[in-house]
Amino acid sequence: MRIQLIVLFFISFSAAASSDKEMADLFKKYDAVMLSHKVELIDEVFTEKFLKSAGGKKEFSEGVKELPKVQAKSLSAPLITWKKGIRDELWLVKRKDAPEKKKAPAPESGNQFIIVKENGKLKIDGTISDAE
């Protein structure tokens, strides 16, 4: 019985670690698209449904290019926390920008991201905005 519990723990831990890495990779690509204007990564970051609702890939990429460009070297890695939604193929991710100084609190983000698996990869399907 103890061995089964230990095996179950390691399986769930390795699945969570794999998902952590996938989430981190997704948000690195998200930052590359939104901050550095690497529009060639749009298909790897956003679902087809999201892009369609945003007017299509071409219109979305033009909107991204209008955003202010930020140098990647000046950015700290964002802090992300996530949890599985009701269904196994849905995750909710809260993203906070990393604090500028070591002991300063991280600024609160007003959005939660909805992440789904599309073609076996995690992708952003939309956001949930806080009502403030």
Disulfide bonds with the S-S distance in Angstrom:
none
